[in-house]
Amino acid sequence: MRTVIAIALGAVLGAGGFALAQHDKHGDTAKVKLLLEQDVSEKIDGKEARVSVLDVSYEPGGFTSPHRHPGAVFGHVLEGELEAQLEGQPLRKLKAGDTFYEPTMALHSVSRNPSKTANTRLLAVILHPRDVKDLVTVESPKQRTPSPRED
């Protein structure tokens, strides 16, 4: 695993901010740039793996809709603050310099910039199977069953 992280971080440094593509599956106010997509020699559950490195920017008050990623996410807040919550866990308040980990397919129920004036920017490294088509799966709203009192 240390090899994968070293490869990913080396690739990020080598990429030097060169954006290969735009990625628009997040909310209206989040901008995501794909900085690097690199096949790696490691395997995930017997499948060949790839690392994707993303630069995610949130304007003041920006957010992403609840979503999941098809691989483990290693993140680093580059500037500003980020409020993040995985399903069933407490809300985390991260600031520039903080790092985080999110397991494969964990529901990101909250991902937002709490500031009304400052931008937030983070670097996300996702280690996922090569055959994955989408790095983000937006969670559809769950069907809610009304309680008997709401009838």
Residue pairs with C-beta under 8 A, 6 or more apart in sequence:
3 42
4 40
4 42
4 49
4 51
4 127
5 74
5 125
7 38
7 40
7 51
8 38
8 51
8 53
8 74
8 125
8 127
9 125
11 36
11 38
11 51
11 53
12 35
12 36
12 53
12 123
12 125
15 35
15 36
15 53
17 35
17 55
18 35
19 33
19 34
19 35
19 55
20 34
20 35
20 36
20 37
21 33
21 34
22 31
22 32
22 33
22 34
23 32
23 33
23 34
23 54
23 135
23 136
24 32
25 32
25 67
25 134
25 135
25 136
25 138
26 32
26 56
26 64
26 65
26 67
26 136
27 62
27 63
27 64
27 65
29 58
29 59
29 61
29 62
29 63
30 56
30 57
30 58
30 62
30 63
30 64
30 111
31 56
31 57
32 54
32 55
32 56
32 57
33 54
33 55
33 57
34 52
34 53
34 54
35 53
35 54
35 55
36 51
36 52
36 53
37 50
37 51
37 52
37 53
38 50
38 51
38 52
39 48
39 49
39 50
39 130
40 49
40 50
40 51
40 127
41 49
42 49
42 127
43 49
44 71
44 127
44 128
44 129
45 129
47 129
47 130
47 131
48 129
48 130
48 131
49 71
49 127
49 128
49 129
49 130
50 127
50 128
50 129
50 130
50 132
51 125
51 126
51 127
51 128
52 125
52 126
52 128
52 135
53 123
53 124
53 125
53 126
54 123
54 124
54 125
54 126
54 135
55 121
55 122
55 123
56 121
56 122
56 123
56 124
57 119
57 120
57 121
58 64
58 80
58 82
58 112
58 113
58 119
58 120
58 121
59 113
59 119
60 113
60 115
60 116
60 117
60 118
60 119
61 112
61 113
61 115
61 116
62 112
62 113
62 120
63 110
63 111
63 112
63 113
64 108
64 111
64 112
65 138
65 139
66 107
66 108
66 109
66 110
66 138
66 139
67 107
67 108
67 111
67 136
67 137
67 138
67 139
68 105
68 106
68 107
68 108
68 136
68 137
68 139
69 102
69 104
69 105
69 106
69 108
69 126
69 128
69 135
69 136
69 137
70 104
70 105
70 126
70 128
70 129
70 132
70 134
70 135
70 137
71 104
71 126
71 127
71 128
71 129
71 132
72 101
72 102
72 103
72 104
72 126
72 127
72 128
73 100
73 101
73 102
73 124
73 125
73 126
74 99
74 100
74 101
74 124
74 125
74 126
74 127
75 99
75 100
75 101
75 102
75 122
75 123
75 124
75 125
76 98
76 99
76 100
76 122
76 123
77 94
77 95
77 96
77 97
77 98
77 99
77 100
77 120
77 121
77 122
78 96
78 121
78 122
78 123
79 96
79 118
79 119
79 120
79 121
80 95
80 96
80 113
80 115
80 118
80 119
80 120
80 121
81 93
81 94
81 95
81 96
81 113
81 114
81 115
81 118
81 120
82 93
82 94
82 95
82 98
82 111
82 112
82 113
82 114
82 120
82 122
83 91
83 92
83 93
83 94
83 110
83 111
83 112
83 113
83 114
84 91
84 92
84 94
84 100
84 108
84 110
84 111
84 112
85 91
85 92
85 108
85 109
85 110
85 111
86 102
86 103
86 106
86 107
86 108
86 109
87 106
87 107
87 109
91 110
92 100
93 114
94 100
102 108
104 128
107 139
113 119
113 120
126 135
128 135
